[in-house]
Amino acid sequence: MPKTFLLWLFLLAFISPTHAADPCKPKPGAALLLPKKGPTGAYEVGVGISPHSLTKFNTKDATADIDFYFTVEYELAKPHPDAKCVGDDAKEIWKIFYNPDIEFLSIPEPQTPQGFHWLVEKNRFVFMTRLKGSVVLSGDFRWFPFDRVIAPIRMQGEDDDRTLLLRPSKWYLPDYPDLSREMSNLRVPGWTLARAEYVQVKNPWSYGRFADGLDFQIEIRRTPIPFLVRAGLPLTLILIVALVTRKALQHSREAQMSVLSGLLLSIFAYSIYLNDRIPETDYLTFGDYMWIGALISIFSITIGRLAALQPDKTPIRARIEFVSTALAIAIYFGVVIVAIVLSFQSA
């Protein structure tokens, strides 16, 4: 009798729900757990984006590396007990729950460095993972170093026989306050976060098969101060030295020629440094025009100085010196004024 009683206890423990129904494993023959339909009769699936970093900008291809956390969440149509699965136990998730099959249109072939995690809490299913990839930027770098670009994470759900609507997830930010403030810790070296928001995108070629899309747009603006200080300050000093050469060394033509020759050599050497700082694009940026304006200004002053250093004094040489100096000053201050205006607009 005791042996029979122990055997029954063993069998009951083995076939109890805790052993027979592993929430992380699909049940043979069981139907997928579907989302609850919204007022329009469509499945409403929430998607959430929490960016971690945006690095390695490629200005020529207009791309950047992005690292972000991604969630899919929806309310289940039928009651389900709370459960949680992580790591290898969560691999068969889409054999249990409805998969909205979300495609990232602006991130070709994203990678998942941390695997899958999912849970059910208060009858709400939440799927979480971390994704990395190369995002295609929207915008250009024409106003460098005052440029702004948008890194759009374009998402679209595909479904053959159902209607699917993508909505911003309520898992991370229930009331959706100012996302720029919530994501102030986003790491974007050399840039500042200007705007972050969800944008609903209508898909004109859906025909009931392909759902409307959802964009998570991250707008960033470049921090111009480092470039302006590193590029503008040396060029300004070179221009000042070229302007005061005549007064400071007016009694020595040889000394003036030596100083002007040194300035020209320093300009060519400094151009190598600037070439690594100005983005490589197939068009000219404002930074290129700043550099071209500085070159024209310094060469203009040099030509005027050379004309004034000739032994035979004529009115035309004095005119050349005056016009070249005035042109250099006008170009320099014109670039400075435009830079100030763009800095205020960028801010």
C-alpha positions as CSV (number, residue, x, y, z in Angstrom):
1,M,0.0,0.0,0.0
2,P,2.7,2.5,0.8
3,K,4.5,1.7,-2.4
4,T,1.3,2.2,-4.4
5,F,0.6,5.5,-2.7
6,L,4.1,6.8,-3.5
7,L,3.7,5.7,-7.1
8,W,0.5,7.7,-7.4
9,L,2.2,10.7,-5.9
10,F,5.0,10.4,-8.5
11,L,2.6,10.1,-11.4
12,L,0.5,13.1,-10.2
13,A,3.7,15.2,-9.9
14,F,4.9,14.2,-13.3
15,I,1.6,15.1,-15.1
16,S,0.9,18.2,-13.1
17,P,0.6,21.5,-15.1
18,T,4.1,22.6,-13.9
19,H,5.6,19.7,-15.7
20,A,3.2,19.1,-18.6
21,A,2.8,22.6,-19.7
22,D,6.1,24.5,-20.2
23,P,5.1,28.0,-21.1
24,C,8.3,28.4,-23.2
25,K,7.6,25.4,-25.4
26,P,4.8,25.3,-28.1
27,K,2.1,22.7,-27.4
28,P,1.7,20.2,-30.2
29,G,-1.3,21.1,-32.4
30,A,-2.1,24.2,-30.5
31,A,-3.2,27.4,-32.4
32,L,-1.2,30.6,-32.2
33,L,-2.1,33.0,-29.4
34,L,-3.5,36.0,-31.2
35,P,-3.7,39.7,-30.3
36,K,-6.9,41.3,-29.3
37,K,-8.6,43.2,-32.2
38,G,-9.0,46.9,-32.0
39,P,-12.1,49.1,-32.9
40,T,-11.4,48.8,-36.6
41,G,-11.3,45.0,-36.5
42,A,-7.5,44.9,-37.1
43,Y,-4.8,43.5,-34.9
44,E,-3.1,46.4,-33.1
45,V,0.5,45.7,-32.4
46,G,2.7,48.0,-30.4
47,V,6.3,48.4,-31.4
48,G,8.9,50.3,-29.2
49,I,12.3,51.7,-29.9
50,S,14.9,52.6,-27.3
51,P,18.1,53.8,-29.1
52,H,21.4,53.1,-27.3
53,S,24.0,54.6,-29.7
54,L,24.4,56.1,-33.2
55,T,28.0,56.0,-34.4
56,K,30.3,55.6,-37.4
57,F,28.7,58.1,-39.8
58,N,29.5,57.5,-43.4
59,T,28.8,60.8,-45.1
60,K,29.5,59.5,-48.6
61,D,26.8,56.7,-48.4
62,A,24.6,58.6,-45.9
63,T,24.6,55.8,-43.4
64,A,25.4,55.3,-39.7
65,D,25.6,52.4,-37.3
66,I,22.7,52.2,-34.9
67,D,22.2,50.1,-31.7
68,F,18.8,49.9,-30.1
69,Y,16.4,47.9,-28.0
70,F,13.2,46.7,-29.8
71,T,9.9,45.6,-28.3
72,V,6.7,44.1,-29.7
73,E,3.7,44.1,-27.4
74,Y,0.0,43.5,-27.7
75,E,-3.0,42.4,-25.5
76,L,-3.9,38.8,-26.0
77,A,-7.4,37.9,-27.2
78,K,-7.7,35.0,-24.7
79,P,-6.6,34.9,-21.0
80,H,-3.1,33.7,-20.5
81,P,-1.2,33.2,-17.2
82,D,1.8,35.3,-16.4
83,A,5.0,33.8,-17.8
84,K,8.6,34.8,-18.6
85,C,11.2,33.2,-20.9
86,V,14.7,34.3,-21.7
87,G,17.7,33.0,-23.6
88,D,17.5,29.7,-25.3
89,D,14.1,29.0,-23.8
90,A,12.6,31.9,-25.9
91,K,13.8,30.7,-29.3
92,E,10.4,29.1,-30.2
93,I,8.4,32.2,-29.3
94,W,6.8,32.6,-32.7
95,K,5.5,29.1,-32.6
96,I,3.4,30.1,-29.6
97,F,2.4,33.7,-30.3
98,Y,1.3,35.6,-33.3
99,N,4.3,37.1,-35.3
100,P,3.6,40.4,-36.9
101,D,6.7,39.8,-39.1
102,I,7.9,43.4,-38.8
103,E,10.5,44.5,-41.4
104,F,13.0,47.3,-41.0
105,L,13.0,49.1,-44.3
106,S,15.8,51.5,-43.4
107,I,18.1,48.9,-41.7
108,P,19.1,46.1,-44.1
109,E,19.7,42.8,-42.3
110,P,19.8,43.9,-38.6
111,Q,21.7,41.7,-36.2
112,T,20.5,40.4,-32.8
113,P,23.5,40.4,-30.4
114,Q,21.6,39.4,-27.3
115,G,18.9,36.9,-28.3
116,F,15.2,37.0,-27.5
117,H,13.2,37.6,-24.3
118,W,9.5,37.5,-23.8
119,L,6.9,37.7,-21.1
120,V,3.2,37.8,-20.4
121,E,2.0,40.1,-17.7
122,K,-1.6,41.0,-17.0
123,N,-2.6,39.2,-20.3
124,R,-0.2,41.5,-22.3
125,F,2.4,39.8,-24.4
126,V,5.8,41.6,-24.6
127,F,8.7,40.6,-26.8
128,M,12.1,42.2,-26.3
129,T,15.5,42.0,-28.1
130,R,18.5,44.2,-29.0
131,L,19.3,45.0,-32.6
132,K,22.3,46.5,-34.4
133,G,22.7,47.5,-38.0
134,S,23.4,50.3,-40.5
135,V,20.6,52.8,-40.9
136,V,20.1,54.9,-44.0
137,L,20.1,58.6,-43.1
138,S,17.6,61.1,-44.4
139,G,19.0,64.6,-45.3
140,D,22.4,65.7,-46.4
141,F,25.5,67.4,-45.0
142,R,25.5,70.6,-47.2
143,W,25.4,72.9,-44.2
144,F,28.3,71.3,-42.4
145,P,29.2,72.1,-39.6
146,F,25.6,73.3,-39.0
147,D,23.9,70.3,-40.6
148,R,21.0,68.2,-39.4
149,V,20.1,64.7,-40.4
150,I,17.3,62.2,-39.5
151,A,18.0,58.6,-38.7
152,P,14.5,57.0,-39.5
153,I,13.8,53.5,-38.2
154,R,11.1,52.5,-40.7
155,M,9.0,49.5,-39.7
156,Q,6.3,47.7,-41.6
157,G,4.3,44.6,-40.8
158,E,3.4,42.1,-43.4
159,D,0.5,39.8,-43.2
160,D,-1.2,37.7,-45.9
161,D,-4.7,37.3,-44.6
162,R,-5.1,39.7,-41.7
163,T,-5.2,43.5,-41.3
164,L,-2.4,44.7,-39.1
165,L,-1.9,48.2,-37.5
166,L,1.4,49.2,-35.9
167,R,1.2,51.5,-33.0
168,P,3.8,53.0,-30.6
169,S,4.4,50.6,-27.8
170,K,3.3,51.5,-24.3
171,W,5.9,49.3,-22.6
172,Y,8.7,51.9,-22.4
173,L,6.8,55.2,-22.3
174,P,3.1,54.7,-21.3
175,D,2.0,58.4,-21.9
176,Y,4.6,59.3,-24.5
177,P,6.0,62.5,-23.2
178,D,8.8,64.5,-24.9
179,L,10.9,61.6,-26.3
180,S,13.9,64.0,-26.8
181,R,14.1,64.5,-23.0
182,E,13.5,60.8,-22.3
183,M,16.4,59.8,-24.7
184,S,18.8,62.6,-23.6
185,N,21.4,59.8,-22.8
186,L,21.5,58.6,-26.4
187,R,25.2,58.4,-27.4
188,V,25.9,60.2,-30.7
189,P,29.6,61.4,-30.7
190,G,29.8,64.9,-32.2
191,W,26.1,65.3,-32.5
192,T,23.2,66.5,-30.3
193,L,19.7,65.0,-30.2
194,A,17.2,67.5,-31.6
195,R,14.0,65.5,-31.9
196,A,12.7,62.0,-31.4
197,E,9.1,60.9,-32.3
198,Y,6.9,58.3,-33.8
199,V,5.4,59.0,-37.2
200,Q,2.5,57.0,-38.7
201,V,3.1,56.2,-42.4
202,K,0.3,55.4,-44.8
203,N,1.1,52.7,-47.3
204,P,-0.7,53.5,-50.6
205,W,-0.1,50.1,-52.1
206,S,-1.4,48.0,-49.3
207,Y,-4.6,46.6,-50.9
208,G,-5.5,44.9,-47.6
209,R,-2.4,42.7,-47.6
210,F,0.4,45.0,-46.4
211,A,-0.1,47.1,-43.3
212,D,0.5,50.7,-42.7
213,G,4.0,51.5,-41.5
214,L,5.5,53.3,-38.5
215,D,8.6,55.4,-38.4
216,F,10.7,56.2,-35.3
217,Q,12.6,59.3,-36.3
218,I,15.7,60.5,-34.6
219,E,16.8,64.0,-35.7
220,I,20.3,65.0,-34.7
221,R,22.3,68.2,-35.3
222,R,26.0,68.4,-35.4
223,T,27.9,70.2,-32.6
224,P,29.7,73.0,-34.6
225,I,31.9,74.5,-31.9
226,P,34.8,72.0,-32.1
227,F,35.2,72.4,-35.9
228,L,34.8,76.2,-35.8
229,V,37.5,76.5,-33.1
230,R,39.9,74.0,-34.7
231,A,39.5,75.4,-38.2
232,G,38.5,79.1,-37.7
233,L,41.0,80.1,-35.0
234,P,44.2,79.2,-37.0
235,L,42.8,80.7,-40.2
236,T,41.9,83.9,-38.4
237,L,45.5,84.1,-36.9
238,I,47.0,83.6,-40.3
239,L,44.8,86.3,-41.8
240,I,45.7,88.7,-39.0
241,V,49.4,88.1,-39.5
242,A,49.1,88.7,-43.2
243,L,47.3,92.0,-42.6
244,V,49.8,93.4,-40.1
245,T,52.9,92.3,-42.0
246,R,53.2,95.6,-43.8
247,K,53.0,97.8,-40.8
248,A,55.2,95.6,-38.5
249,L,57.9,95.0,-41.1
250,Q,57.5,98.0,-43.4
251,H,61.3,98.6,-43.5
252,S,62.3,95.2,-44.5
253,R,61.0,93.7,-47.8
254,E,63.0,90.5,-47.2
255,A,61.3,89.9,-43.8
256,Q,57.8,90.5,-45.3
257,M,58.5,88.1,-48.1
258,S,59.7,85.5,-45.6
259,V,56.6,85.9,-43.5
260,L,54.3,85.7,-46.5
261,S,56.0,82.6,-47.8
262,G,55.7,81.0,-44.4
263,L,52.0,81.8,-44.3
264,L,51.4,80.2,-47.7
265,L,53.3,77.0,-46.6
266,S,51.2,76.9,-43.4
267,I,48.0,77.2,-45.4
268,F,48.9,74.2,-47.6
269,A,49.9,72.2,-44.5
270,Y,46.7,73.1,-42.7
271,S,44.6,72.0,-45.7
272,I,45.7,68.4,-45.1
273,Y,44.3,68.7,-41.5
274,L,41.0,70.2,-42.7
275,N,40.5,67.5,-45.4
276,D,40.2,65.0,-42.6
277,R,37.6,67.1,-40.8
278,I,35.3,68.1,-43.6
279,P,32.9,65.3,-44.6
280,E,33.6,63.4,-47.8
281,T,30.7,64.1,-50.1
282,D,30.0,64.4,-53.8
283,Y,29.0,68.0,-53.3
284,L,30.5,71.1,-51.6
285,T,29.5,71.8,-48.1
286,F,29.5,75.1,-46.2
287,G,32.7,73.9,-44.6
288,D,34.3,73.7,-48.0
289,Y,33.1,77.2,-48.8
290,M,34.5,78.5,-45.5
291,W,37.9,76.9,-46.4
292,I,37.8,78.3,-50.0
293,G,36.9,81.8,-48.7
294,A,39.8,81.6,-46.3
295,L,42.2,80.6,-49.1
296,I,41.0,83.4,-51.4
297,S,41.3,85.9,-48.5
298,I,44.9,85.0,-47.7
299,F,46.0,84.7,-51.3
300,S,44.4,88.1,-52.0
301,I,46.3,89.7,-49.2
302,T,49.5,88.0,-50.4
303,I,49.0,89.3,-54.0
304,G,48.5,92.8,-52.6
305,R,51.6,92.6,-50.4
306,L,53.7,91.3,-53.4
307,A,52.4,94.2,-55.5
308,A,53.4,96.7,-52.7
309,L,56.8,95.2,-52.3
310,Q,57.9,96.0,-55.9
311,P,60.6,98.7,-56.0
312,D,58.9,100.9,-58.5
313,K,55.9,102.6,-56.8
314,T,53.0,103.2,-59.2
315,P,49.3,104.1,-58.5
316,I,48.1,100.8,-60.0
317,R,50.2,98.8,-57.5
318,A,48.7,100.7,-54.6
319,R,45.2,100.1,-56.0
320,I,45.9,96.4,-56.3
321,E,47.0,96.3,-52.7
322,F,43.9,98.2,-51.5
323,V,41.4,96.2,-53.5
324,S,42.9,92.8,-52.6
325,T,43.0,93.7,-48.9
326,A,39.4,95.0,-49.0
327,L,38.3,91.8,-50.8
328,A,40.0,89.6,-48.3
329,I,38.4,91.4,-45.4
330,A,34.9,91.4,-47.0
331,I,35.1,87.6,-47.8
332,Y,36.3,86.8,-44.2
333,F,33.5,88.8,-42.5
334,G,30.9,87.5,-44.9
335,V,31.8,83.9,-44.0
336,V,31.7,84.9,-40.3
337,I,28.3,86.5,-40.6
338,V,26.8,83.5,-42.4
339,A,28.3,81.2,-39.8
340,I,26.7,83.2,-37.0
341,V,23.3,83.2,-38.7
342,L,23.5,79.4,-39.3
343,S,24.5,78.8,-35.7
344,F,21.4,80.6,-34.5
345,Q,19.1,78.7,-36.9
346,S,20.7,75.4,-36.0
347,A,20.1,76.0,-32.3
